[in-house]
Amino acid sequence: MRAGGTTKTWTDGANNAIWSNTLNWSGGEPGLLDLAAFPASIPHGHATIGLSSGEFVGAISFSNNYILQGGN
């Protein structure tokens, strides 16, 4: 995480495994300064997370075997 950023934890609250859906994160979708944290318990069993083009984040922390798919 960069100075000024916060930790945003993956919740898959929308139950669709789409990175850009703000409902899938505690505190909203992470941005350039934030840490995207993926917990040990995989929500809804969705280990593969779909990315759109142009997704950026300051840092990522995985506590399980997640897969980020798509994007560029």
Salt bridges, closest charged atoms under 4 A:
ASP12 OD2 - HIS46 ND1 2.52
ASP34 OD2 - LYS8 NZ 3.84
